[in-house]
Amino acid sequence: MTHTRSLKIAGVITAFAAIILAGMINNSRQVRARNDDDQSEESRIQRGFDIAPVHLNLEGKNRALVGLGSYIVNAQVDCNGCHDAGPPTEFVVPHGNPYFLSPPFSGTKEINTKTYLAGGRDFGPFGAPPQLPHLYSRNLTPDKTGLPEGGHTYEEFVQLMRKGTDFDHVHPNCGVPGAPAPPNCLQPPFNGDLLQVMPWPIFQDMNDHDLRAIYEYLKAIPCNPGPEQLFAVAPYLQNTCE
């Protein structure tokens, strides 16, 4: 009996020790995962500052969000790939264009800061016949208010990223009862109240933290008036910097 009881006690102690050890290991893994996440985000923040192609105004901004936003905008999403004036002006040519032979490519890409995120890329013709002759990407830089995308609030930014709302009403739907059809109207089944081409159905799944970082970064970049040669045909591209 004594021997059996001793074995039972030893078994209980062993099991209890195993539970404690498992908890310690699990807790260690959780702490390490959190630490790894912290280090990973800090590395993205620093990398974001390293690759930002324009001077950043950090006054009154959350520095960490600006850095993270730069990383997302410039290294993950490639916002400038659509929101510049088009492939011929995206990079400083010829020495800064990575698609060129070397030489003239210098081996180091150089973003053209004169067109950076200022919109004007032509995606037209677009839509169902009769098509829009042109559909231009928008200017994402802040205006004189300091808010990006021509003065949009963060709440509006989230709405356009999650729902695709076109606050500029650039291409209303054709065939509205009692209203003349504007020359730039969009034929059904396309929804004229929503941003077209813009991949908001993908971006709508981003978390709030990353969206906030993107917005904070866009607040920190310089205002750009936009492509002057397009103001007559696309006046909504013009940005008021002063």
Backbone hydrogen bonds, N-H to C=O, Kabsch-Sander energy under -0.5 kcal/mol:
donor,donor_aa,acceptor,acceptor_aa,energy
5,R,1,M,-3.0
6,S,2,T,-2.3
7,L,3,H,-2.0
8,K,4,T,-2.2
9,I,5,R,-2.5
10,A,6,S,-2.6
11,G,7,L,-2.3
12,V,8,K,-2.5
13,I,9,I,-2.5
14,T,10,A,-2.4
15,A,11,G,-2.5
16,F,12,V,-2.7
17,A,13,I,-2.5
18,A,14,T,-2.2
19,I,15,A,-2.1
20,I,16,F,-2.3
21,L,17,A,-2.6
22,A,18,A,-2.5
23,G,19,I,-2.3
24,M,20,I,-2.3
25,I,21,L,-2.5
26,N,22,A,-2.7
27,N,23,G,-2.7
28,S,24,M,-2.3
29,R,25,I,-2.3
30,Q,26,N,-2.2
31,V,27,N,-2.5
32,R,28,S,-2.6
33,A,29,R,-2.7
34,R,30,Q,-2.4
35,N,31,V,-2.8
36,D,32,R,-3.1
37,D,33,A,-2.5
38,D,34,R,-2.5
39,Q,35,N,-2.6
40,S,36,D,-2.6
41,E,37,D,-2.6
42,E,38,D,-2.3
43,S,39,Q,-2.1
44,R,40,S,-1.8
45,I,41,E,-2.6
46,Q,42,E,-2.4
47,R,43,S,-2.4
48,G,44,R,-2.5
49,F,45,I,-1.7
50,D,46,Q,-2.0
51,I,47,R,-1.9
52,A,48,G,-0.9
57,N,220,A,-2.9
58,L,56,L,-0.9
61,K,58,L,-2.2
63,R,61,K,-0.9
66,V,62,N,-2.4
67,G,63,R,-2.4
68,L,64,A,-2.4
69,G,65,L,-2.9
70,S,66,V,-2.3
71,Y,67,G,-1.9
72,I,68,L,-2.3
73,V,69,G,-2.9
74,N,70,S,-2.8
75,A,71,Y,-2.1
76,Q,71,Y,-0.7
76,Q,72,I,-1.1
77,V,72,I,-3.2
79,C,73,V,-1.6
81,G,78,D,-0.9
82,C,79,C,-1.4
83,H,79,C,-2.7
89,T,86,G,-1.7
90,E,86,G,-0.7
90,E,87,P,-0.8
91,F,87,P,-0.6
92,V,110,E,-2.8
93,V,91,F,-0.6
96,G,92,V,-2.3
97,N,94,P,-1.2
100,F,97,N,-1.8
105,F,101,L,-3.3
106,S,95,H,-2.6
110,E,96,G,-2.2
112,N,90,E,-2.5
113,T,111,I,-1.0
115,T,112,N,-1.3
116,Y,112,N,-0.6
118,A,115,T,-1.8
119,G,83,H,-2.2
120,G,137,S,-2.2
121,R,84,D,-0.8
123,F,121,R,-0.6
123,F,135,L,-3.5
126,F,132,L,-2.0
132,L,126,F,-3.0
137,S,121,R,-1.9
140,L,117,L,-2.6
140,L,138,R,-0.5
141,T,117,L,-0.8
143,D,147,L,-1.8
144,K,240,T,-2.2
146,G,143,D,-2.1
149,E,140,L,-1.4
150,G,141,T,-1.5
151,G,147,L,-1.0
152,H,148,P,-2.3
157,F,153,T,-2.5
158,V,154,Y,-2.6
159,Q,155,E,-1.7
160,L,156,E,-2.5
161,M,157,F,-2.1
162,R,158,V,-2.4
163,K,159,Q,-2.7
164,G,159,Q,-0.6
164,G,160,L,-0.6
165,T,159,Q,-0.8
166,D,193,D,-2.5
167,F,165,T,-1.0
169,H,166,D,-0.9
174,C,186,L,-1.9
179,A,176,V,-2.0
185,C,182,P,-1.8
186,L,172,P,-2.5
190,F,187,Q,-1.3
192,G,190,F,-0.7
194,L,191,N,-1.7
195,L,164,G,-3.1
198,M,196,Q,-2.1
200,W,198,M,-1.8
202,I,199,P,-1.5
203,F,199,P,-1.9
204,Q,200,W,-2.4
205,D,202,I,-1.4
206,M,203,F,-2.1
211,L,207,N,-2.0
212,R,208,D,-2.6
213,A,209,H,-1.9
214,I,210,D,-2.4
215,Y,211,L,-2.3
216,E,212,R,-2.4
217,Y,213,A,-2.3
218,L,214,I,-2.5
219,K,215,Y,-1.6
220,A,216,E,-0.9
220,A,217,Y,-0.9
221,I,217,Y,-0.9
228,E,226,G,-0.9
230,L,227,P,-2.1
231,F,228,E,-1.4
234,A,230,L,-3.1
237,L,234,A,-2.1
238,Q,235,P,-1.5
239,N,225,P,-2.2
241,C,239,N,-0.8
